[in-house]
Amino acid sequence: MMFLRPLLLLALLHEKQVNSFVVSPNQFLTFRSGTENNAGEESTTKVSENNVEEESTTKVVAQGGGHDIRSEVKDAAPKMDPEEMKLMGRFQKHQKNAAKLDWPTDVRTLIEYSTGFAVMSTNSKSDAGYPGGSVVGFAPDSNGEPLFIFSSMSSHTQDLNKDPKCSLTVTAKEFKGAADGRVNLMGTVEKLSDDELDTAREIYLKKHPGAFWVTFGDFTWYRLKVEKIRFVGGFARAGSVKAAEYKEASPDSISEVGMFIAQHMNDDHQSATIAMVASEIEGMDVSEAVITSVDSLGMYVKCTRTPKSSDQPQQFKLRIPFPRPAEDRKDVKNIIVQMTQSAAAAANKKEAVTADKEES
């Protein structure tokens, strides 16, 4: 896994909320993540000619929890040539400045356009002291709070009747692994009042049109009153979101059709995406670029590249911002066409410059 370390370090640097890491002689790397608005945020790196500080360890501790990543190979310091370090710097600067959805909007969007299925964790009634876990269907209401309809016989219903506190872990619709988004909503489940049932049924059936059991007499409607939120938007992008800010946010409308746009680009125009990556970050030549999500401000792309100093491929995500916010699906198409044309022009110019140098 040594080949991942340069990009791992790079990923740590480019997000605001990641603000400390350690590189020490025994190849123990630690980073600590806090919220995006931490005061006194600081990142420090000490790199010798061999890219690892020989004598000292740099460590800045900020708010939040920590992650430790330990190399399986002892005394195998990552070697990186100067050009690769410069590329990291350009990547870091680009990603820091790339337009992104704010966290409340990002979380609200993920919940709104998810599959409508998630893992609910409860305090088990039958196995005291242990957490219970159930895959449940849900649909978010106008405030983003999940609505459920549960059978009285279900174990999670019995758990909630005893202790209504629970959490719901929801993954992004395109979730395939650790680089993709997920949210943990924590709070208290409450039964809906009679005057809320018609609206709840309409919302739920829109998300789950085949849910014929919504009319069964032994099923009860519930709502999770969201009190705390943990968000992981991908590697090195994690923190908490205030419940009030989440409820006030609106889902990003472009994200609803984003996967259709991404699929079309991935199936028919991946070479254009590769060119856009190269145009956005000088020297970032990738062999594969798969768009994983699209929103009104830009898109996330999973890239594959092999550094010149290595024979091992790296996979990582990067953000490509749009030159302006997209208004609708047609506007996204127009923006991507514009970006594709600009990337092609930049590539042609680069080839011309290279050819002139070779001739001279």
C-alpha positions as CSV (number, residue, x, y, z in Angstrom):
1,M,0.0,0.0,0.0
2,M,3.0,2.3,0.0
3,F,2.1,3.7,-3.4
4,L,-1.1,5.2,-1.9
5,R,0.9,7.3,0.7
6,P,1.6,10.3,-1.5
7,L,-2.0,10.6,-2.6
8,L,-3.1,9.9,1.0
9,L,-1.0,12.8,2.2
10,L,-2.3,14.9,-0.6
11,A,-5.9,14.2,0.2
12,L,-5.2,15.1,3.8
13,L,-3.9,18.5,2.8
14,H,-6.5,19.6,0.4
15,E,-9.6,19.6,2.7
16,K,-10.0,22.5,5.2
17,Q,-11.3,20.2,7.9
18,V,-8.2,18.1,8.0
19,N,-5.6,19.9,10.0
20,S,-2.9,17.7,11.4
21,F,-0.8,14.8,10.4
22,V,2.4,13.1,11.4
23,V,5.2,11.6,9.3
24,S,7.8,10.0,11.5
25,P,10.8,7.8,10.8
26,N,8.9,4.5,11.7
27,Q,6.4,5.3,8.9
28,F,3.6,6.0,11.3
29,L,1.2,8.6,9.8
30,T,-1.5,10.2,11.9
31,F,-4.1,12.8,10.9
32,R,-6.8,14.4,12.9
33,S,-10.0,15.8,11.5
34,G,-12.2,18.4,13.0
35,T,-15.1,20.4,11.6
36,E,-14.8,22.8,8.6
37,N,-15.0,25.8,10.9
38,N,-12.3,25.0,13.4
39,A,-10.5,28.0,14.9
40,G,-6.8,28.1,14.8
41,E,-6.7,25.6,12.0
42,E,-3.1,24.7,11.0
43,S,-1.2,22.1,9.0
44,T,2.5,21.6,9.2
45,T,4.8,19.3,7.1
46,K,8.5,18.8,7.5
47,V,10.1,17.1,4.6
48,S,13.8,16.4,4.2
49,E,15.6,15.6,0.9
50,N,14.3,12.0,1.3
51,N,10.8,13.3,2.0
52,V,10.8,12.1,5.6
53,E,12.1,14.2,8.5
54,E,15.0,12.2,9.9
55,E,15.0,13.4,13.5
56,S,11.8,15.1,14.4
57,T,8.1,14.5,14.1
58,T,5.6,17.3,13.2
59,K,2.2,17.1,14.9
60,V,-0.6,19.6,15.2
61,V,-3.6,18.4,17.2
62,A,-7.0,20.0,16.4
63,Q,-10.5,19.3,17.4
64,G,-12.2,16.0,16.5
65,G,-11.1,12.4,16.4
66,G,-8.1,10.9,14.8
67,H,-7.2,8.2,12.3
68,D,-4.0,6.2,12.4
69,I,-2.6,4.6,9.3
70,R,0.3,2.3,9.8
71,S,2.5,0.9,7.0
72,E,2.8,-2.8,6.7
73,V,6.4,-2.5,5.6
74,K,8.8,-1.2,8.2
75,D,11.5,1.3,7.3
76,A,10.2,1.7,3.8
77,A,10.1,5.5,3.5
78,P,8.0,6.9,0.6
79,K,10.3,8.4,-2.0
80,M,9.0,11.3,-4.1
81,D,10.8,13.3,-6.7
82,P,10.5,17.1,-6.7
83,E,8.1,17.2,-9.7
84,E,5.7,14.9,-7.8
85,M,5.9,17.2,-4.8
86,K,5.1,20.2,-7.0
87,L,2.2,18.4,-8.5
88,M,0.9,17.7,-4.9
89,G,1.1,21.4,-4.2
90,R,-0.9,22.3,-7.3
91,F,-3.5,19.6,-6.5
92,Q,-3.8,20.9,-2.9
93,K,-4.3,24.5,-4.1
94,H,-6.8,23.5,-6.7
95,Q,-8.9,21.4,-4.4
96,K,-8.9,24.0,-1.7
97,N,-10.3,26.6,-4.0
98,A,-12.7,24.3,-6.0
99,A,-16.3,25.2,-5.4
100,K,-18.3,22.7,-3.4
101,L,-21.7,22.4,-1.8
102,D,-21.7,23.5,1.8
103,W,-21.9,20.6,4.3
104,P,-25.6,21.1,5.3
105,T,-26.6,21.2,1.6
106,D,-24.4,18.2,0.9
107,V,-25.9,16.1,3.7
108,R,-29.5,17.2,2.8
109,T,-28.9,16.3,-0.8
110,L,-27.4,12.9,0.1
111,I,-30.5,12.0,2.2
112,E,-33.0,13.3,-0.3
113,Y,-31.6,11.4,-3.3
114,S,-30.5,8.2,-1.5
115,T,-32.1,4.8,-2.3
116,G,-34.5,5.3,0.7
117,F,-33.0,2.3,2.6
118,A,-30.6,2.6,5.5
119,V,-29.3,0.9,8.6
120,M,-31.1,1.8,11.8
121,S,-29.3,1.2,15.0
122,T,-31.3,0.8,18.2
123,N,-30.8,-0.2,21.8
124,S,-31.9,-3.9,21.8
125,K,-34.8,-4.8,24.0
126,S,-34.2,-8.6,23.8
127,D,-30.4,-8.4,24.2
128,A,-29.9,-5.8,26.8
129,G,-26.6,-3.8,26.5
130,Y,-26.2,-4.6,22.8
131,P,-27.1,-2.5,19.8
132,G,-29.6,-3.8,17.3
133,G,-29.3,-3.2,13.6
134,S,-32.0,-3.3,10.9
135,V,-32.2,-2.3,7.3
136,V,-35.3,-0.1,7.0
137,G,-37.1,1.9,4.4
138,F,-37.5,5.7,4.9
139,A,-38.5,8.8,3.1
140,P,-37.4,12.3,4.2
141,D,-40.0,14.9,4.9
142,S,-39.8,18.6,3.9
143,N,-37.3,19.2,6.7
144,G,-35.1,16.2,5.8
145,E,-36.3,14.2,8.8
146,P,-36.9,10.5,7.9
147,L,-40.4,9.0,8.0
148,F,-40.9,5.3,8.6
149,I,-43.8,2.9,8.7
150,F,-43.0,-0.1,11.0
151,S,-44.8,-3.3,11.8
152,S,-45.5,-3.8,15.5
153,M,-43.8,-7.2,15.3
154,S,-40.4,-5.9,14.1
155,S,-37.6,-6.1,16.5
156,H,-36.6,-2.5,15.9
157,T,-40.1,-1.4,16.6
158,Q,-40.0,-3.1,20.0
159,D,-36.6,-1.6,20.6
160,L,-37.9,1.9,19.9
161,N,-41.0,1.4,22.0
162,K,-38.7,0.8,25.0
163,D,-36.0,3.4,24.0
164,P,-36.8,5.8,21.2
165,K,-33.2,7.0,20.7
166,C,-31.6,5.6,17.6
167,S,-29.4,6.4,14.6
168,L,-29.8,6.0,10.9
169,T,-26.8,5.4,8.6
170,V,-27.5,6.5,5.0
171,T,-25.2,6.1,2.1
172,A,-25.1,8.1,-1.1
173,K,-27.0,6.6,-4.0
174,E,-23.8,6.0,-5.9
175,F,-22.0,4.5,-2.8
176,K,-19.4,1.9,-3.7
177,G,-16.7,2.3,-1.0
178,A,-14.9,4.4,1.5
179,A,-14.4,7.3,-1.0
180,D,-18.1,7.8,-1.2
181,G,-20.5,9.8,1.0
182,R,-22.4,8.6,4.0
183,V,-24.4,10.2,6.9
184,N,-25.3,9.1,10.4
185,L,-28.4,10.8,11.7
186,M,-29.0,10.6,15.4
187,G,-32.1,11.5,17.4
188,T,-35.4,10.4,18.9
189,V,-38.1,8.5,17.1
190,E,-41.7,9.8,17.6
191,K,-45.1,8.5,16.4
192,L,-46.9,10.7,13.9
193,S,-50.2,12.4,14.9
194,D,-53.3,11.5,13.0
195,D,-53.4,14.7,11.0
196,E,-49.9,14.0,9.6
197,L,-50.7,10.5,8.2
198,D,-52.0,11.5,4.8
199,T,-49.0,13.7,4.0
200,A,-46.6,11.0,5.4
201,R,-48.2,8.4,3.2
202,E,-47.9,10.6,0.1
203,I,-44.2,11.3,0.8
204,Y,-43.4,7.7,1.5
205,L,-45.2,6.3,-1.6
206,K,-43.3,8.7,-3.8
207,K,-40.1,7.2,-2.6
208,H,-41.4,3.7,-2.3
209,P,-44.2,3.3,-4.8
210,G,-44.5,-0.5,-4.1
211,A,-45.0,-0.1,-0.4
212,F,-48.5,-1.7,-0.3
213,W,-48.2,-2.2,3.5
214,V,-48.7,1.5,4.2
215,T,-52.5,0.8,4.7
216,F,-52.0,-2.2,7.0
217,G,-53.6,-1.7,10.4
218,D,-50.8,-3.1,12.5
219,F,-48.2,-0.8,11.0
220,T,-47.4,2.6,12.6
221,W,-45.9,5.8,11.3
222,Y,-42.8,7.3,12.9
223,R,-40.5,10.2,12.4
224,L,-36.8,10.5,13.4
225,K,-36.4,13.9,15.1
226,V,-32.8,14.6,14.0
227,E,-30.6,16.0,16.8
228,K,-27.0,15.2,15.8
229,I,-25.4,14.5,12.4
230,R,-22.1,12.9,11.5
231,F,-21.0,13.3,7.9
232,V,-18.3,11.5,5.9
233,G,-18.1,12.8,2.3
234,G,-15.2,10.6,1.4
235,F,-11.6,10.2,2.5
236,A,-10.4,13.1,4.7
237,R,-13.7,14.8,4.5
238,A,-15.6,14.2,7.7
239,G,-17.2,16.1,10.5
240,S,-20.4,17.2,12.2
241,V,-23.3,19.2,10.9
242,K,-25.7,21.1,13.1
243,A,-29.2,19.7,13.0
244,A,-30.8,23.2,12.6
245,E,-28.6,24.0,9.6
246,Y,-29.4,20.7,8.0
247,K,-33.1,21.2,8.4
248,E,-32.8,24.7,6.9
249,A,-30.9,23.5,3.9
250,S,-32.4,22.6,0.6
251,P,-31.4,19.6,-1.6
252,D,-29.2,20.5,-4.6
253,S,-31.6,20.1,-7.6
254,I,-28.9,19.1,-10.1
255,S,-27.8,16.2,-7.9
256,E,-31.1,14.5,-8.6
257,V,-30.1,14.0,-12.3
258,G,-26.4,14.0,-11.7
259,M,-25.9,10.3,-12.0
260,F,-27.6,10.2,-15.5
261,I,-25.2,12.9,-16.6
262,A,-22.2,11.0,-15.1
263,Q,-23.2,7.7,-16.7
264,H,-23.4,9.3,-20.1
265,M,-20.0,11.0,-19.7
266,N,-18.4,7.8,-18.4
267,D,-19.9,5.6,-21.1
268,D,-19.3,7.9,-24.1
269,H,-16.9,10.7,-23.3
270,Q,-14.4,9.5,-20.7
271,S,-11.5,10.9,-22.8
272,A,-13.1,14.3,-22.5
273,T,-13.1,13.9,-18.7
274,I,-9.5,12.9,-18.7
275,A,-8.7,16.0,-20.7
276,M,-10.6,18.2,-18.2
277,V,-8.6,16.8,-15.4
278,A,-5.3,17.6,-17.2
279,S,-6.6,21.1,-18.0
280,E,-7.6,21.8,-14.4
281,I,-4.3,20.7,-12.8
282,E,-1.1,21.0,-14.7
283,G,0.8,17.7,-14.8
284,M,-2.2,15.6,-13.6
285,D,-2.1,13.1,-16.4
286,V,-4.5,10.2,-15.6
287,S,-5.3,7.0,-17.4
288,E,-8.9,6.8,-16.1
289,A,-11.4,9.4,-15.0
290,V,-14.8,8.2,-13.8
291,I,-17.4,10.9,-12.8
292,T,-19.0,9.7,-9.5
293,S,-21.4,12.6,-8.9
294,V,-22.5,15.9,-10.4
295,D,-24.1,18.8,-8.6
296,S,-24.8,22.5,-9.4
297,L,-21.3,23.6,-8.6
298,G,-19.2,20.8,-10.2
299,M,-18.4,17.1,-10.2
300,Y,-16.3,14.6,-8.3
301,V,-14.1,12.3,-10.4
302,K,-12.4,9.1,-9.5
303,C,-9.0,9.1,-11.2
304,T,-6.3,6.5,-11.8
305,R,-2.7,7.5,-12.4
306,T,0.7,6.0,-12.2
307,P,3.4,8.4,-11.0
308,K,6.6,8.6,-13.0
309,S,8.6,7.4,-10.0
310,S,6.4,4.3,-9.5
311,D,5.0,1.3,-11.3
312,Q,2.0,1.1,-9.0
313,P,-1.2,2.8,-9.9
314,Q,-3.0,5.3,-7.6
315,Q,-6.7,5.8,-7.3
316,F,-8.1,9.0,-5.8
317,K,-11.0,11.4,-6.1
318,L,-10.7,15.0,-7.1
319,R,-13.2,17.9,-7.5
320,I,-13.7,19.6,-10.9
321,P,-15.6,22.9,-10.3
322,F,-17.9,24.4,-12.9
323,P,-17.0,27.9,-14.1
324,R,-20.4,29.0,-12.9
325,P,-23.4,27.4,-11.0
326,A,-25.6,25.3,-13.3
327,E,-29.3,26.1,-13.3
328,D,-30.8,22.9,-14.8
329,R,-29.9,19.7,-16.6
330,K,-29.6,21.4,-20.0
331,D,-27.3,24.1,-18.5
332,V,-25.0,21.3,-17.1
333,K,-24.7,19.9,-20.6
334,N,-23.8,23.4,-22.0
335,I,-21.2,23.9,-19.2
336,I,-19.6,20.5,-19.8
337,V,-19.4,21.1,-23.5
338,Q,-17.7,24.5,-22.8
339,M,-15.3,22.8,-20.4
340,T,-14.5,20.0,-22.9
341,Q,-13.8,22.5,-25.7
342,S,-11.5,24.5,-23.4
343,A,-9.7,21.4,-22.3
344,A,-9.2,20.3,-25.9
345,A,-7.8,23.7,-26.8
346,A,-5.4,23.6,-23.9
347,A,-4.3,20.1,-24.9
348,N,-3.7,21.2,-28.5
349,K,-1.6,24.1,-27.3
350,K,0.4,21.9,-25.1
351,E,1.1,19.5,-28.0
352,A,2.2,22.4,-30.2
353,V,4.6,23.7,-27.6
354,T,6.1,20.3,-27.1
355,A,6.5,19.8,-30.8
356,D,8.3,23.2,-31.1
357,K,10.7,22.2,-28.4
358,E,11.5,18.9,-30.0
359,E,12.2,20.6,-33.3
360,S,14.4,23.1,-31.7
